[in-house]
Structure formats: C-alpha cells, structure tokens
C-alpha cells in the first residue's frame, strides 16, 4: 500500500462529491433504455458519495 504523506482528505472528498453529482446528472439525462446502465450510474454515484463521506470523516479525525 502506498502511503501519501500530507494528503488533503477534504480536497479528495470534494472531488468525490463532484464525481457523485456528475454521475447522478448523467443518470438523470440518460435515455434509460438499458436498466443496467441506469442502475450502474446510480451505483457508482452512491460509491463516490460514500467515499466522500469517508474522506470527510478522515479529514476531521486528522485535525
């Protein structure tokens, strides 16, 4: 495992939340012709949101 010293968890959390928003927007504007793609975008957005919350918690633990 690569350990990054001086990592800014808050910046990574913000990027994760922005990625989650992007996947939700993509899910909303997609044509919903394939349910696997629709649920896939939602699932990936959920994973990014969970990772964003985890990084936010790490940021406040590090303080």
Predicted model as a PDB file, atoms N, CA, C, CB and O in Angstrom, pLDDT in the B-factor column:
MODEL        1                                                                  
ATOM      1  N   UNK A   1       0.840  -1.182   0.000  1.00 44.00           N  
ATOM      2  CA  UNK A   1       0.000   0.000   0.000  1.00 44.00           C  
ATOM      3  C   UNK A   1       0.881   1.240   0.000  1.00 44.00           C  
ATOM      4  CB  UNK A   1      -0.954   0.001   1.214  1.00 44.00           C  
ATOM      5  O   UNK A   1       1.850   1.322   0.755  1.00 44.00           O  
ATOM      6  N   UNK A   2       0.553   2.171  -0.820  1.00 56.00           N  
ATOM      7  CA  UNK A   2       1.316   3.414  -0.910  1.00 56.00           C  
ATOM      8  C   UNK A   2       0.726   4.412   0.087  1.00 56.00           C  
ATOM      9  CB  UNK A   2       1.293   3.993  -2.371  1.00 56.00           C  
ATOM     10  O   UNK A   2      -0.467   4.711   0.040  1.00 56.00           O  
ATOM     11  N   UNK A   3       1.551   4.916   0.973  1.00 58.00           N  
ATOM     12  CA  UNK A   3       1.101   5.908   1.940  1.00 58.00           C  
ATOM     13  C   UNK A   3       1.507   7.290   1.449  1.00 58.00           C  
ATOM     14  CB  UNK A   3       1.688   5.625   3.351  1.00 58.00           C  
ATOM     15  O   UNK A   3       2.676   7.551   1.168  1.00 58.00           O  
ATOM     16  N   UNK A   4       0.527   8.157   1.355  1.00 60.00           N  
ATOM     17  CA  UNK A   4       0.799   9.514   0.916  1.00 60.00           C  
ATOM     18  C   UNK A   4       0.859  10.423   2.133  1.00 60.00           C  
ATOM     19  CB  UNK A   4      -0.275  10.001  -0.088  1.00 60.00           C  
ATOM     20  O   UNK A   4      -0.110  10.540   2.883  1.00 60.00           O  
ATOM     21  N   UNK A   5       1.988  11.055   2.318  1.00 66.00           N  
ATOM     22  CA  UNK A   5       2.129  11.952   3.457  1.00 66.00           C  
ATOM     23  C   UNK A   5       1.592  13.327   3.082  1.00 66.00           C  
ATOM     24  CB  UNK A   5       3.609  12.045   3.914  1.00 66.00           C  
ATOM     25  O   UNK A   5       1.801  13.816   1.972  1.00 66.00           O  
ATOM     26  N   UNK A   6       0.907  13.925   4.018  1.00 66.00           N  
ATOM     27  CA  UNK A   6       0.358  15.256   3.792  1.00 66.00           C  
ATOM     28  C   UNK A   6      -0.846  15.262   2.866  1.00 66.00           C  
ATOM     29  CB  UNK A   6       1.414  16.148   3.234  1.00 66.00           C  
ATOM     30  O   UNK A   6      -1.103  16.254   2.184  1.00 66.00           O  
ATOM     31  N   UNK A   7      -1.579  14.168   2.839  1.00 73.00           N  
ATOM     32  CA  UNK A   7      -2.733  14.079   1.950  1.00 73.00           C  
ATOM     33  C   UNK A   7      -3.854  14.971   2.487  1.00 73.00           C  
ATOM     34  CB  UNK A   7      -3.218  12.603   1.814  1.00 73.00           C  
ATOM     35  O   UNK A   7      -4.098  15.022   3.692  1.00 73.00           O  
ATOM     36  N   UNK A   8      -4.508  15.650   1.605  1.00 88.00           N  
ATOM     37  CA  UNK A   8      -5.602  16.533   1.986  1.00 88.00           C  
ATOM     38  C   UNK A   8      -6.915  15.805   1.720  1.00 88.00           C  
ATOM     39  CB  UNK A   8      -5.538  17.889   1.206  1.00 88.00           C  
ATOM     40  O   UNK A   8      -7.405  15.778   0.591  1.00 88.00           O  
ATOM     41  N   UNK A   9      -7.474  15.221   2.768  1.00 90.00           N  
ATOM     42  CA  UNK A   9      -8.687  14.432   2.627  1.00 90.00           C  
ATOM     43  C   UNK A   9      -9.893  15.273   2.226  1.00 90.00           C  
ATOM     44  CB  UNK A   9      -8.977  13.714   3.912  1.00 90.00           C  
ATOM     45  O   UNK A   9     -10.799  14.777   1.556  1.00 90.00           O  
ATOM     46  N   UNK A  10      -9.912  16.538   2.630  1.00 92.00           N  
ATOM     47  CA  UNK A  10     -11.049  17.388   2.297  1.00 92.00           C  
ATOM     48  C   UNK A  10     -11.112  17.652   0.793  1.00 92.00           C  
ATOM     49  CB  UNK A  10     -10.966  18.712   3.065  1.00 92.00           C  
ATOM     50  O   UNK A  10     -12.198  17.666   0.212  1.00 92.00           O  
ATOM     51  N   UNK A  11      -9.971  17.858   0.168  1.00 92.00           N  
ATOM     52  CA  UNK A  11      -9.943  18.063  -1.280  1.00 92.00           C  
ATOM     53  C   UNK A  11     -10.417  16.812  -2.013  1.00 92.00           C  
ATOM     54  CB  UNK A  11      -8.528  18.443  -1.742  1.00 92.00           C  
ATOM     55  O   UNK A  11     -11.174  16.903  -2.980  1.00 92.00           O  
ATOM     56  N   UNK A  12      -9.980  15.670  -1.560  1.00 93.00           N  
ATOM     57  CA  UNK A  12     -10.413  14.418  -2.186  1.00 93.00           C  
ATOM     58  C   UNK A  12     -11.904  14.209  -1.969  1.00 93.00           C  
ATOM     59  CB  UNK A  12      -9.618  13.222  -1.624  1.00 93.00           C  
ATOM     60  O   UNK A  12     -12.598  13.731  -2.867  1.00 93.00           O  
ATOM     61  N   UNK A  13     -12.411  14.563  -0.778  1.00 95.00           N  
ATOM     62  CA  UNK A  13     -13.839  14.428  -0.503  1.00 95.00           C  
ATOM     63  C   UNK A  13     -14.658  15.316  -1.431  1.00 95.00           C  
ATOM     64  CB  UNK A  13     -14.138  14.775   0.958  1.00 95.00           C  
ATOM     65  O   UNK A  13     -15.696  14.893  -1.939  1.00 95.00           O  
ATOM     66  N   UNK A  14     -14.202  16.536  -1.652  1.00 96.00           N  
ATOM     67  CA  UNK A  14     -14.922  17.445  -2.553  1.00 96.00           C  
ATOM     68  C   UNK A  14     -14.931  16.881  -3.968  1.00 96.00           C  
ATOM     69  CB  UNK A  14     -14.280  18.855  -2.541  1.00 96.00           C  
ATOM     70  O   UNK A  14     -15.957  16.927  -4.648  1.00 96.00           O  
ATOM     71  N   UNK A  15     -13.798  16.351  -4.414  1.00 96.00           N  
ATOM     72  CA  UNK A  15     -13.749  15.744  -5.751  1.00 96.00           C  
ATOM     73  C   UNK A  15     -14.668  14.524  -5.842  1.00 96.00           C  
ATOM     74  CB  UNK A  15     -12.306  15.340  -6.101  1.00 96.00           C  
ATOM     75  O   UNK A  15     -15.300  14.298  -6.874  1.00 96.00           O  
ATOM     76  N   UNK A  16     -14.742  13.743  -4.771  1.00 97.00           N  
ATOM     77  CA  UNK A  16     -15.646  12.594  -4.760  1.00 97.00           C  
ATOM     78  C   UNK A  16     -17.103  13.036  -4.848  1.00 97.00           C  
ATOM     79  CB  UNK A  16     -15.427  11.759  -3.499  1.00 97.00           C  
ATOM     80  O   UNK A  16     -17.889  12.438  -5.583  1.00 97.00           O  
ATOM     81  N   UNK A  17     -17.468  14.076  -4.105  1.00 97.00           N  
ATOM     82  CA  UNK A  17     -18.843  14.574  -4.161  1.00 97.00           C  
ATOM     83  C   UNK A  17     -19.171  15.139  -5.545  1.00 97.00           C  
ATOM     84  CB  UNK A  17     -19.062  15.651  -3.087  1.00 97.00           C  
ATOM     85  O   UNK A  17     -20.280  14.956  -6.046  1.00 97.00           O  
ATOM     86  N   UNK A  18     -18.206  15.822  -6.160  1.00 97.00           N  
ATOM     87  CA  UNK A  18     -18.431  16.344  -7.519  1.00 97.00           C  
ATOM     88  C   UNK A  18     -18.600  15.205  -8.522  1.00 97.00           C  
ATOM     89  CB  UNK A  18     -17.261  17.254  -7.949  1.00 97.00           C  
ATOM     90  O   UNK A  18     -19.427  15.293  -9.429  1.00 97.00           O  
ATOM     91  N   UNK A  19     -17.827  14.147  -8.363  1.00 98.00           N  
ATOM     92  CA  UNK A  19     -17.972  12.990  -9.251  1.00 98.00           C  
ATOM     93  C   UNK A  19     -19.331  12.329  -9.040  1.00 98.00           C  
ATOM     94  CB  UNK A  19     -16.837  11.971  -9.009  1.00 98.00           C  
ATOM     95  O   UNK A  19     -19.971  11.905 -10.002  1.00 98.00           O  
ATOM     96  N   UNK A  20     -19.776  12.240  -7.780  1.00 97.00           N  
ATOM     97  CA  UNK A  20     -21.098  11.663  -7.500  1.00 97.00           C  
ATOM     98  C   UNK A  20     -22.196  12.489  -8.148  1.00 97.00           C  
ATOM     99  CB  UNK A  20     -21.338  11.569  -5.985  1.00 97.00           C  
ATOM    100  O   UNK A  20     -23.137  11.937  -8.720  1.00 97.00           O  
ATOM    101  N   UNK A  21     -22.080  13.806  -8.063  1.00 98.00           N  
ATOM    102  CA  UNK A  21     -23.068  14.684  -8.698  1.00 98.00           C  
ATOM    103  C   UNK A  21     -23.052  14.499 -10.204  1.00 98.00           C  
ATOM    104  CB  UNK A  21     -22.799  16.156  -8.343  1.00 98.00           C  
ATOM    105  O   UNK A  21     -24.105  14.476 -10.841  1.00 98.00           O  
ATOM    106  N   UNK A  22     -21.866  14.366 -10.777  1.00 97.00           N  
ATOM    107  CA  UNK A  22     -21.764  14.170 -12.226  1.00 97.00           C  
ATOM    108  C   UNK A  22     -22.434  12.862 -12.650  1.00 97.00           C  
ATOM    109  CB  UNK A  22     -20.287  14.174 -12.665  1.00 97.00           C  
ATOM    110  O   UNK A  22     -23.105  12.821 -13.682  1.00 97.00           O  
ATOM    111  N   UNK A  23     -22.263  11.809 -11.877  1.00 96.00           N  
ATOM    112  CA  UNK A  23     -22.901  10.541 -12.227  1.00 96.00           C  
ATOM    113  C   UNK A  23     -24.414  10.599 -12.041  1.00 96.00           C  
ATOM    114  CB  UNK A  23     -22.318   9.411 -11.388  1.00 96.00           C  
ATOM    115  O   UNK A  23     -25.151   9.968 -12.799  1.00 96.00           O  
ATOM    116  N   UNK A  24     -24.883  11.337 -11.052  1.00 95.00           N  
ATOM    117  CA  UNK A  24     -26.335  11.497 -10.878  1.00 95.00           C  
ATOM    118  C   UNK A  24     -26.917  12.277 -12.045  1.00 95.00           C  
ATOM    119  CB  UNK A  24     -26.658  12.213  -9.540  1.00 95.00           C  
ATOM    120  O   UNK A  24     -27.972  11.920 -12.569  1.00 95.00           O  
ATOM    121  N   UNK A  25     -26.235  13.340 -12.455  1.00 94.00           N  
ATOM    122  CA  UNK A  25     -26.712  14.128 -13.602  1.00 94.00           C  
ATOM    123  C   UNK A  25     -26.719  13.273 -14.859  1.00 94.00           C  
ATOM    124  CB  UNK A  25     -25.830  15.384 -13.815  1.00 94.00           C  
ATOM    125  O   UNK A  25     -27.662  13.342 -15.648  1.00 94.00           O  
ATOM    126  N   UNK A  26     -25.684  12.471 -15.056  1.00 92.00           N  
ATOM    127  CA  UNK A  26     -25.629  11.576 -16.211  1.00 92.00           C  
ATOM    128  C   UNK A  26     -26.764  10.567 -16.165  1.00 92.00           C  
ATOM    129  CB  UNK A  26     -24.280  10.851 -16.268  1.00 92.00           C  
ATOM    130  O   UNK A  26     -27.348  10.237 -17.197  1.00 92.00           O  
ATOM    131  N   UNK A  27     -27.075  10.081 -14.982  1.00 89.00           N  
ATOM    132  CA  UNK A  27     -28.180   9.141 -14.819  1.00 89.00           C  
ATOM    133  C   UNK A  27     -29.507   9.806 -15.166  1.00 89.00           C  
ATOM    134  CB  UNK A  27     -28.217   8.596 -13.385  1.00 89.00           C  
ATOM    135  O   UNK A  27     -30.361   9.197 -15.811  1.00 89.00           O  
ATOM    136  N   UNK A  28     -29.678  11.035 -14.744  1.00 89.00           N  
ATOM    137  CA  UNK A  28     -30.940  11.743 -14.997  1.00 89.00           C  
ATOM    138  C   UNK A  28     -31.120  12.052 -16.479  1.00 89.00           C  
ATOM    139  CB  UNK A  28     -30.994  13.041 -14.186  1.00 89.00           C  
ATOM    140  O   UNK A  28     -32.226  11.924 -17.006  1.00 89.00           O  
ATOM    141  N   UNK A  29     -30.043  12.459 -17.160  1.00 89.00           N  
ATOM    142  CA  UNK A  29     -30.195  12.851 -18.566  1.00 89.00           C  
ATOM    143  C   UNK A  29     -30.048  11.686 -19.545  1.00 89.00           C  
ATOM    144  CB  UNK A  29     -29.182  13.911 -18.905  1.00 89.00           C  
ATOM    145  O   UNK A  29     -30.246  11.853 -20.748  1.00 89.00           O  
ATOM    146  N   UNK A  30     -29.697  10.494 -19.021  1.00 85.00           N  
ATOM    147  CA  UNK A  30     -29.603   9.349 -19.931  1.00 85.00           C  
ATOM    148  C   UNK A  30     -31.000   8.928 -20.369  1.00 85.00           C  
ATOM    149  CB  UNK A  30     -28.864   8.161 -19.258  1.00 85.00           C  
ATOM    150  O   UNK A  30     -31.996   9.278 -19.737  1.00 85.00           O  
ATOM    151  N   UNK A  31     -31.053   8.183 -21.444  1.00 79.00           N  
ATOM    152  CA  UNK A  31     -32.353   7.842 -22.020  1.00 79.00           C  
ATOM    153  C   UNK A  31     -33.033   6.661 -21.339  1.00 79.00           C  
ATOM    154  CB  UNK A  31     -32.193   7.541 -23.475  1.00 79.00           C  
ATOM    155  O   UNK A  31     -34.160   6.321 -21.700  1.00 79.00           O  
ATOM    156  N   UNK A  32     -32.391   6.031 -20.373  1.00 78.00           N  
ATOM    157  CA  UNK A  32     -32.949   4.913 -19.607  1.00 78.00           C  
ATOM    158  C   UNK A  32     -33.370   3.752 -20.497  1.00 78.00           C  
ATOM    159  CB  UNK A  32     -34.136   5.383 -18.794  1.00 78.00           C  
ATOM    160  O   UNK A  32     -34.331   3.047 -20.187  1.00 78.00           O  
ATOM    161  N   UNK A  33     -32.661   3.552 -21.593  1.00 82.00           N  
ATOM    162  CA  UNK A  33     -33.007   2.445 -22.476  1.00 82.00           C  
ATOM    163  C   UNK A  33     -32.520   1.110 -21.929  1.00 82.00           C  
ATOM    164  CB  UNK A  33     -32.427   2.679 -23.857  1.00 82.00           C  
ATOM    165  O   UNK A  33     -33.064   0.061 -22.275  1.00 82.00           O  
ATOM    166  N   UNK A  34     -31.509   1.140 -21.086  1.00 84.00           N  
ATOM    167  CA  UNK A  34     -30.967  -0.082 -20.523  1.00 84.00           C  
ATOM    168  C   UNK A  34     -30.930   0.068 -19.011  1.00 84.00           C  
ATOM    169  CB  UNK A  34     -29.553  -0.391 -21.094  1.00 84.00           C  
ATOM    170  O   UNK A  34     -30.282   0.980 -18.496  1.00 84.00           O  
ATOM    171  N   UNK A  35     -31.612  -0.807 -18.297  1.00 83.00           N  
ATOM    172  CA  UNK A  35     -31.696  -0.673 -16.844  1.00 83.00           C  
ATOM    173  C   UNK A  35     -30.349  -0.900 -16.173  1.00 83.00           C  
ATOM    174  CB  UNK A  35     -32.717  -1.648 -16.286  1.00 83.00           C  
ATOM    175  O   UNK A  35     -30.104  -0.365 -15.092  1.00 83.00           O  
ATOM    176  N   UNK A  36     -29.464  -1.690 -16.799  1.00 85.00           N  
ATOM    177  CA  UNK A  36     -28.154  -1.937 -16.206  1.00 85.00           C  
ATOM    178  C   UNK A  36     -27.323  -0.656 -16.185  1.00 85.00           C  
ATOM    179  CB  UNK A  36     -27.413  -3.042 -16.979  1.00 85.00           C  
ATOM    180  O   UNK A  36     -26.626  -0.373 -15.211  1.00 85.00           O  
ATOM    181  N   UNK A  37     -27.405   0.105 -17.255  1.00 84.00           N  
ATOM    182  CA  UNK A  37     -26.670   1.364 -17.311  1.00 84.00           C  
ATOM    183  C   UNK A  37     -27.249   2.362 -16.316  1.00 84.00           C  
ATOM    184  CB  UNK A  37     -26.703   1.948 -18.733  1.00 84.00           C  
ATOM    185  O   UNK A  37     -26.509   3.074 -15.638  1.00 84.00           O  
ATOM    186  N   UNK A  38     -28.563   2.407 -16.234  1.00 83.00           N  
ATOM    187  CA  UNK A  38     -29.214   3.340 -15.322  1.00 83.00           C  
ATOM    188  C   UNK A  38     -28.831   3.045 -13.877  1.00 83.00           C  
ATOM    189  CB  UNK A  38     -30.732   3.279 -15.488  1.00 83.00           C  
ATOM    190  O   UNK A  38     -28.417   3.944 -13.144  1.00 83.00           O  
ATOM    191  N   UNK A  39     -28.968   1.785 -13.468  1.00 90.00           N  
ATOM    192  CA  UNK A  39     -28.599   1.433 -12.102  1.00 90.00           C  
ATOM    193  C   UNK A  39     -27.089   1.502 -11.897  1.00 90.00           C  
ATOM    194  CB  UNK A  39     -29.109   0.039 -11.761  1.00 90.00           C  
ATOM    195  O   UNK A  39     -26.626   1.750 -10.783  1.00 90.00           O  
ATOM    196  N   UNK A  40     -26.329   1.288 -12.944  1.00 92.00           N  
ATOM    197  CA  UNK A  40     -24.875   1.387 -12.837  1.00 92.00           C  
ATOM    198  C   UNK A  40     -24.427   2.796 -12.504  1.00 92.00           C  
ATOM    199  CB  UNK A  40     -24.223   0.936 -14.124  1.00 92.00           C  
ATOM    200  O   UNK A  40     -23.575   2.988 -11.636  1.00 92.00           O  
ATOM    201  N   UNK A  41     -24.994   3.789 -13.188  1.00 92.00           N  
ATOM    202  CA  UNK A  41     -24.652   5.185 -12.892  1.00 92.00           C  
ATOM    203  C   UNK A  41     -25.045   5.543 -11.465  1.00 92.00           C  
ATOM    204  CB  UNK A  41     -25.344   6.136 -13.885  1.00 92.00           C  
ATOM    205  O   UNK A  41     -24.294   6.220 -10.763  1.00 92.00           O  
ATOM    206  N   UNK A  42     -26.209   5.095 -11.040  1.00 92.00           N  
ATOM    207  CA  UNK A  42     -26.649   5.369  -9.669  1.00 92.00           C  
ATOM    208  C   UNK A  42     -25.758   4.701  -8.643  1.00 92.00           C  
ATOM    209  CB  UNK A  42     -28.078   4.909  -9.475  1.00 92.00           C  
ATOM    210  O   UNK A  42     -25.437   5.294  -7.613  1.00 92.00           O  
ATOM    211  N   UNK A  43     -25.352   3.454  -8.921  1.00 96.00           N  
ATOM    212  CA  UNK A  43     -24.487   2.719  -8.006  1.00 96.00           C  
ATOM    213  C   UNK A  43     -23.117   3.375  -7.888  1.00 96.00           C  
ATOM    214  CB  UNK A  43     -24.337   1.274  -8.468  1.00 96.00           C  
ATOM    215  O   UNK A  43     -22.578   3.501  -6.788  1.00 96.00           O  
ATOM    216  N   UNK A  44     -22.561   3.788  -9.004  1.00 96.00           N  
ATOM    217  CA  UNK A  44     -21.251   4.465  -8.984  1.00 96.00           C  
ATOM    218  C   UNK A  44     -21.360   5.795  -8.246  1.00 96.00           C  
ATOM    219  CB  UNK A  44     -20.723   4.695 -10.430  1.00 96.00           C  
ATOM    220  O   UNK A  44     -20.452   6.163  -7.501  1.00 96.00           O  
ATOM    221  N   UNK A  45     -22.458   6.518  -8.443  1.00 97.00           N  
ATOM    222  CA  UNK A  45     -22.661   7.771  -7.709  1.00 97.00           C  
ATOM    223  C   UNK A  45     -22.734   7.512  -6.210  1.00 97.00           C  
ATOM    224  CB  UNK A  45     -23.941   8.477  -8.186  1.00 97.00           C  
ATOM    225  O   UNK A  45     -22.178   8.271  -5.416  1.00 97.00           O  
ATOM    226  N   UNK A  46     -23.418   6.444  -5.826  1.00 97.00           N  
ATOM    227  CA  UNK A  46     -23.505   6.095  -4.414  1.00 97.00           C  
ATOM    228  C   UNK A  46     -22.127   5.756  -3.846  1.00 97.00           C  
ATOM    229  CB  UNK A  46     -24.463   4.916  -4.216  1.00 97.00           C  
ATOM    230  O   UNK A  46     -21.801   6.167  -2.732  1.00 97.00           O  
ATOM    231  N   UNK A  47     -21.326   5.021  -4.592  1.00 98.00           N  
ATOM    232  CA  UNK A  47     -19.971   4.693  -4.128  1.00 98.00           C  
ATOM    233  C   UNK A  47     -19.112   5.940  -3.968  1.00 98.00           C  
ATOM    234  CB  UNK A  47     -19.299   3.727  -5.099  1.00 98.00           C  
ATOM    235  O   UNK A  47     -18.370   6.060  -2.993  1.00 98.00           O  
ATOM    236  N   UNK A  48     -19.205   6.865  -4.914  1.00 98.00           N  
ATOM    237  CA  UNK A  48     -18.443   8.114  -4.791  1.00 98.00           C  
ATOM    238  C   UNK A  48     -18.913   8.916  -3.582  1.00 98.00           C  
ATOM    239  CB  UNK A  48     -18.578   8.961  -6.073  1.00 98.00           C  
ATOM    240  O   UNK A  48     -18.095   9.516  -2.884  1.00 98.00           O  
ATOM    241  N   UNK A  49     -20.223   8.934  -3.326  1.00 98.00           N  
ATOM    242  CA  UNK A  49     -20.739   9.669  -2.177  1.00 98.00           C  
ATOM    243  C   UNK A  49     -20.262   9.044  -0.865  1.00 98.00           C  
ATOM    244  CB  UNK A  49     -22.270   9.711  -2.218  1.00 98.00           C  
ATOM    245  O   UNK A  49     -19.895   9.761   0.066  1.00 98.00           O  
ATOM    246  N   UNK A  50     -20.266   7.723  -0.790  1.00 98.00           N  
ATOM    247  CA  UNK A  50     -19.786   7.036   0.414  1.00 98.00           C  
ATOM    248  C   UNK A  50     -18.306   7.322   0.631  1.00 98.00           C  
ATOM    249  CB  UNK A  50     -20.026   5.513   0.307  1.00 98.00           C  
ATOM    250  O   UNK A  50     -17.874   7.563   1.758  1.00 98.00           O  
ATOM    251  N   UNK A  51     -17.537   7.295  -0.440  1.00 97.00           N  
ATOM    252  CA  UNK A  51     -16.107   7.598  -0.330  1.00 97.00           C  
ATOM    253  C   UNK A  51     -15.888   9.053   0.089  1.00 97.00           C  
ATOM    254  CB  UNK A  51     -15.394   7.319  -1.669  1.00 97.00           C  
ATOM    255  O   UNK A  51     -14.966   9.353   0.847  1.00 97.00           O  
ATOM    256  N   UNK A  52     -16.733   9.945  -0.402  1.00 97.00           N  
ATOM    257  CA  UNK A  52     -16.643  11.342   0.012  1.00 97.00           C  
ATOM    258  C   UNK A  52     -16.911  11.522   1.491  1.00 97.00           C  
ATOM    259  CB  UNK A  52     -17.607  12.181  -0.779  1.00 97.00           C  
ATOM    260  O   UNK A  52     -16.231  12.301   2.159  1.00 97.00           O  
ATOM    261  N   UNK A  53     -17.900  10.803   2.007  1.00 97.00           N  
ATOM    262  CA  UNK A  53     -18.191  10.864   3.443  1.00 97.00           C  
ATOM    263  C   UNK A  53     -17.018  10.296   4.239  1.00 97.00           C  
ATOM    264  CB  UNK A  53     -19.494  10.088   3.773  1.00 97.00           C  
ATOM    265  O   UNK A  53     -16.629  10.864   5.260  1.00 97.00           O  
ATOM    266  N   UNK A  54     -16.458   9.191   3.783  1.00 96.00           N  
ATOM    267  CA  UNK A  54     -15.315   8.586   4.481  1.00 96.00           C  
ATOM    268  C   UNK A  54     -14.116   9.534   4.500  1.00 96.00           C  
ATOM    269  CB  UNK A  54     -14.922   7.255   3.815  1.00 96.00           C  
ATOM    270  O   UNK A  54     -13.431   9.644   5.516  1.00 96.00           O  
ATOM    271  N   UNK A  55     -13.862  10.209   3.394  1.00 95.00           N  
ATOM    272  CA  UNK A  55     -12.746  11.151   3.358  1.00 95.00           C  
ATOM    273  C   UNK A  55     -13.008  12.377   4.235  1.00 95.00           C  
ATOM    274  CB  UNK A  55     -12.478  11.588   1.921  1.00 95.00           C  
ATOM    275  O   UNK A  55     -12.076  12.928   4.820  1.00 95.00           O  
ATOM    276  N   UNK A  56     -14.261  12.806   4.329  1.00 95.00           N  
ATOM    277  CA  UNK A  56     -14.610  13.907   5.210  1.00 95.00           C  
ATOM    278  C   UNK A  56     -14.372  13.509   6.665  1.00 95.00           C  
ATOM    279  CB  UNK A  56     -16.076  14.329   4.996  1.00 95.00           C  
ATOM    280  O   UNK A  56     -13.841  14.297   7.448  1.00 95.00           O  
ATOM    281  N   UNK A  57     -14.763  12.293   7.024  1.00 95.00           N  
ATOM    282  CA  UNK A  57     -14.527  11.800   8.386  1.00 95.00           C  
ATOM    283  C   UNK A  57     -13.025  11.730   8.653  1.00 95.00           C  
ATOM    284  CB  UNK A  57     -15.183  10.402   8.593  1.00 95.00           C  
ATOM    285  O   UNK A  57     -12.572  12.120   9.729  1.00 95.00           O  
ATOM    286  N   UNK A  58     -12.252  11.240   7.691  1.00 91.00           N  
ATOM    287  CA  UNK A  58     -10.791  11.182   7.868  1.00 91.00           C  
ATOM    288  C   UNK A  58     -10.200  12.567   8.047  1.00 91.00           C  
ATOM    289  CB  UNK A  58     -10.132  10.492   6.674  1.00 91.00           C  
ATOM    290  O   UNK A  58      -9.257  12.743   8.818  1.00 91.00           O  
ATOM    291  N   UNK A  59     -10.741  13.552   7.346  1.00 89.00           N  
ATOM    292  CA  UNK A  59     -10.253  14.921   7.466  1.00 89.00           C  
ATOM    293  C   UNK A  59     -10.444  15.442   8.880  1.00 89.00           C  
ATOM    294  CB  UNK A  59     -10.964  15.833   6.467  1.00 89.00           C  
ATOM    295  O   UNK A  59      -9.542  16.050   9.456  1.00 89.00           O  
ATOM    296  N   UNK A  60     -11.633  15.198   9.440  1.00 91.00           N  
ATOM    297  CA  UNK A  60     -11.894  15.720  10.779  1.00 91.00           C  
ATOM    298  C   UNK A  60     -11.197  14.905  11.867  1.00 91.00           C  
ATOM    299  CB  UNK A  60     -13.387  15.748  11.040  1.00 91.00           C  
ATOM    300  O   UNK A  60     -10.911  15.438  12.940  1.00 91.00           O  
ATOM    301  N   UNK A  61     -10.918  13.625  11.613  1.00 90.00           N  
ATOM    302  CA  UNK A  61     -10.143  12.823  12.563  1.00 90.00           C  
ATOM    303  C   UNK A  61      -8.691  13.277  12.589  1.00 90.00           C  
ATOM    304  CB  UNK A  61     -10.225  11.331  12.205  1.00 90.00           C  
ATOM    305  O   UNK A  61      -8.036  13.250  13.630  1.00 90.00           O  
ATOM    306  N   UNK A  62      -8.198  13.695  11.425  1.00 83.00           N  
ATOM    307  CA  UNK A  62      -6.789  14.092  11.307  1.00 83.00           C  
ATOM    308  C   UNK A  62      -6.513  15.413  12.005  1.00 83.00           C  
ATOM    309  CB  UNK A  62      -6.390  14.196   9.842  1.00 83.00           C  
ATOM    310  O   UNK A  62      -5.384  15.670  12.424  1.00 83.00           O  
ATOM    311  N   UNK A  63      -7.541  16.258  12.136  1.00 70.00           N  
ATOM    312  CA  UNK A  63      -7.348  17.571  12.749  1.00 70.00           C  
ATOM    313  C   UNK A  63      -6.940  17.493  14.178  1.00 70.00           C  
ATOM    314  CB  UNK A  63      -8.579  18.373  12.646  1.00 70.00           C  
ATOM    315  O   UNK A  63      -6.743  18.524  14.821  1.00 70.00           O  
TER     316      UNK A  63                                                      
ENDMDL                                                                          
END                                                                             
